[in-house]
Amino acid sequence: MQKNRSYTGNISLIYAAAVILTVAFFIILGLPGLQLRSFVSMLAVLAAESAVCGYTVCRLRSAMSNRNPSPVLTGVAWITAAYAGAVLIAAALLDWGLQLQAPAYAAVQLTLLLVSAALLAVTGIYSRNAVAGEQRTDAAASAHIQHQAELKDIRELAGSWRHPGAQWLVELVAGLEEQFRYSDPHSRPDLYDTEEMLTRQISLLHDQVALLLTLRDPGSGWEGAASELADSIAGTLLLRNRELAAFK
């Protein structure tokens, strides 16, 4: 991590030096009749240098957590390189070579900037959607195991309840565990909403059992509330299994 920070600091110094040299170059070599066009070229080159510096810093930060570059970063690298190359080619041909009129030349450089920014935005949106999809896939894949683990915790919690109805509550949760045990453990991202509903319902059952343990007299309706919630969980599990079977 310290090494990456050192690299980032060096890149910042190199970027600052590049900016100073670029500004000095255009100030020294700029001709009186081409001041506006030279100014446009200077801004375009500075923008390209900023893009390269920004990508390099992002790549180093990504390397801190992942040694292999992601396809998204590779795409950003190509876009950044293409933009920097296009800026330099446009400056060489249209400014110093053809000496295009300043408004038209500025429009060309602005178009290059906007096109590159649009491509980077599309890449960023794709990256965000891809990450969200991977997270949904991972969450769906591990949801069934998490549900079983939490039901086990609830059953053990119910078993510690010093109340005549503790055994009934334990058997109620054990029945849910049995249904989960014989359900397909392999889920899909398409079932994310159903899995999330199961997570909320099981968490609610967990909270309900924990609340019962804090009450000296839970009253006469706690069995019905617990049974109703267990039926809801069983119904959602049945819906999950049907949806999963439909994909096979």
FENCORMO-V676371 format. One record per residue. N is the residue number from 1. RES is the residue in three letters. PHI is phi in whole degrees, 0 to 359 (* if undefined). NEAR is the number of other ideal C-beta (glycine too) atoms within 12 Angstrom. Layout:
BEGIN
N;RES;PHI;NEAR
N;RES;PHI;NEAR
END
This chain:
BEGIN
1;MET;*;12
2;GLN;297;9
3;LYS;295;12
4;ASN;295;21
5;ARG;296;16
6;SER;296;13
7;TYR;298;20
8;THR;298;24
9;GLY;297;16
10;ASN;295;18
11;ILE;296;26
12;SER;297;20
13;LEU;295;15
14;ILE;296;19
15;TYR;296;25
16;ALA;298;18
17;ALA;296;16
18;ALA;296;23
19;VAL;297;24
20;ILE;297;16
21;LEU;295;19
22;THR;297;30
23;VAL;298;22
24;ALA;297;14
25;PHE;300;20
26;PHE;286;28
27;ILE;288;15
28;ILE;287;12
29;LEU;267;19
30;GLY;294;22
31;LEU;271;17
32;PRO;303;9
33;GLY;281;11
34;LEU;239;25
35;GLN;298;17
36;LEU;294;23
37;ARG;294;33
38;SER;294;31
39;PHE;295;24
40;VAL;297;33
41;SER;298;40
42;MET;298;31
43;LEU;298;27
44;ALA;294;37
45;VAL;294;35
46;LEU;298;29
47;ALA;296;31
48;ALA;295;35
49;GLU;297;31
50;SER;296;27
51;ALA;296;32
52;VAL;295;31
53;CYS;297;27
54;GLY;299;27
55;TYR;296;33
56;THR;298;29
57;VAL;296;27
58;CYS;297;27
59;ARG;295;28
60;LEU;293;26
61;ARG;294;20
62;SER;293;22
63;ALA;294;21
64;MET;294;17
65;SER;250;13
66;ASN;214;14
67;ARG;288;10
68;ASN;270;11
69;PRO;294;20
70;SER;283;22
71;PRO;301;16
72;VAL;295;27
73;LEU;296;27
74;THR;296;18
75;GLY;297;22
76;VAL;297;33
77;ALA;298;25
78;TRP;295;20
79;ILE;296;31
80;THR;297;32
81;ALA;296;20
82;ALA;296;23
83;TYR;294;35
84;ALA;299;31
85;GLY;296;20
86;ALA;295;28
87;VAL;298;38
88;LEU;294;25
89;ILE;295;23
90;ALA;297;33
91;ALA;295;38
92;ALA;292;19
93;LEU;277;18
94;LEU;273;30
95;ASP;269;36
96;TRP;281;22
97;GLY;269;15
98;LEU;282;17
99;GLN;51;20
100;LEU;298;24
101;GLN;303;17
102;ALA;305;21
103;PRO;298;13
104;ALA;293;19
105;TYR;294;32
106;ALA;298;26
107;ALA;296;19
108;VAL;295;28
109;GLN;295;37
110;LEU;294;20
111;THR;297;20
112;LEU;300;34
113;LEU;294;29
114;LEU;292;16
115;VAL;296;19
116;SER;295;33
117;ALA;297;20
118;ALA;295;16
119;LEU;296;23
120;LEU;294;28
121;ALA;295;16
122;VAL;297;18
123;THR;296;27
124;GLY;296;20
125;ILE;295;15
126;TYR;299;19
127;SER;298;23
128;ARG;297;15
129;ASN;293;15
130;ALA;294;18
131;VAL;295;17
132;ALA;298;16
133;GLY;295;18
134;GLU;294;18
135;GLN;295;16
136;ARG;295;23
137;THR;295;21
138;ASP;295;19
139;ALA;295;26
140;ALA;293;32
141;ALA;293;21
142;SER;263;20
143;ALA;298;37
144;HIS;297;32
145;ILE;295;22
146;GLN;296;25
147;HIS;297;39
148;GLN;297;28
149;ALA;296;19
150;GLU;289;31
151;LEU;297;38
152;LYS;297;24
153;ASP;297;22
154;ILE;294;39
155;ARG;297;31
156;GLU;294;22
157;LEU;293;25
158;ALA;295;35
159;GLY;293;23
160;SER;272;17
161;TRP;283;29
162;ARG;271;16
163;HIS;206;23
164;PRO;302;12
165;GLY;271;27
166;ALA;298;25
167;GLN;296;16
168;TRP;298;22
169;LEU;293;36
170;VAL;298;25
171;GLU;293;20
172;LEU;297;35
173;VAL;291;39
174;ALA;298;23
175;GLY;296;24
176;LEU;294;40
177;GLU;301;30
178;GLU;297;19
179;GLN;295;27
180;PHE;291;36
181;ARG;296;18
182;TYR;263;15
183;SER;266;33
184;ASP;296;23
185;PRO;285;21
186;HIS;267;21
187;SER;261;34
188;ARG;220;27
189;PRO;300;24
190;ASP;294;17
191;LEU;263;33
192;TYR;302;26
193;ASP;296;21
194;THR;293;33
195;GLU;297;38
196;GLU;293;22
197;MET;296;23
198;LEU;298;40
199;THR;299;32
200;ARG;294;21
201;GLN;294;31
202;ILE;293;37
203;SER;297;22
204;LEU;294;24
205;LEU;295;38
206;HIS;300;31
207;ASP;296;20
208;GLN;294;34
209;VAL;294;38
210;ALA;298;21
211;LEU;292;19
212;LEU;300;33
213;LEU;291;24
214;THR;268;15
215;LEU;262;16
216;ARG;287;10
217;ASP;231;12
218;PRO;289;24
219;GLY;89;15
220;SER;260;9
221;GLY;255;14
222;TRP;290;27
223;GLU;296;22
224;GLY;296;17
225;ALA;295;23
226;ALA;294;35
227;SER;293;23
228;GLU;296;19
229;LEU;292;31
230;ALA;296;36
231;ASP;295;20
232;SER;295;23
233;ILE;296;38
234;ALA;297;28
235;GLY;293;20
236;THR;293;33
237;LEU;296;38
238;LEU;296;21
239;LEU;297;22
240;ARG;300;37
241;ASN;294;27
242;ARG;292;17
243;GLU;296;26
244;LEU;293;25
245;ALA;293;15
246;ALA;291;14
247;PHE;275;17
248;LYS;263;10
END
